[in-house]
Amino acid sequence: MHKSLHLGRPSYLTKTLKPLLGNGIIRSNGLQWAFPRNLLAPEFFHSKIK
């Protein structure tokens, strides 16, 4: 398993989607991605979605 938070998304993709998605979790990388992802993760636990 890769531990780096900088797996990255292609820059052309992030630039293209910025007007539509802003700086949200879908467009983010690194710590900008990790913090909201950790906030959302418990909501997707199997016990919550079944």
C-alpha positions as CSV (number, residue, x, y, z in Angstrom):
1,M,0.0,0.0,0.0
2,H,1.3,3.4,-0.9
3,K,1.5,5.8,2.1
4,S,2.3,9.0,0.2
5,L,-0.4,11.7,0.2
6,H,1.0,13.0,-3.0
7,L,-0.3,10.4,-5.5
8,G,-1.5,13.3,-7.5
9,R,-4.0,14.0,-10.1
10,P,-3.0,15.2,-13.5
11,S,-2.7,19.0,-13.6
12,Y,-4.8,19.3,-16.8
13,L,-7.6,17.6,-14.9
14,T,-7.4,19.7,-11.8
15,K,-7.3,22.9,-13.9
16,T,-10.2,21.9,-16.1
17,L,-12.4,20.9,-13.1
18,K,-11.6,24.0,-10.9
19,P,-14.5,26.1,-12.2
20,L,-16.9,23.3,-11.7
21,L,-15.7,21.7,-8.4
22,G,-13.7,24.5,-6.7
23,N,-11.0,23.3,-4.2
24,G,-13.0,20.3,-2.8
25,I,-12.0,16.8,-2.0
26,I,-12.3,15.6,-5.6
27,R,-9.8,18.1,-6.9
28,S,-7.4,18.1,-4.0
29,N,-4.1,16.4,-3.4
30,G,-1.9,15.8,-0.3
31,L,-3.0,17.3,3.0
32,Q,-5.7,19.3,1.3
33,W,-7.2,16.0,0.3
34,A,-6.4,14.0,3.5
35,F,-8.2,16.3,6.0
36,P,-11.7,16.3,4.4
37,R,-11.3,12.6,3.5
38,N,-10.7,11.7,7.1
39,L,-13.8,13.7,8.1
40,L,-15.9,11.9,5.6
41,A,-14.5,8.4,6.0
42,P,-16.7,7.4,9.1
43,E,-19.8,8.2,7.1
44,F,-19.0,5.4,4.7
45,F,-18.4,2.6,7.2
46,H,-20.3,-0.5,6.4
47,S,-22.4,-0.3,9.5
48,K,-23.6,3.2,8.5
49,I,-24.5,2.5,4.9
50,K,-26.2,-0.8,5.2
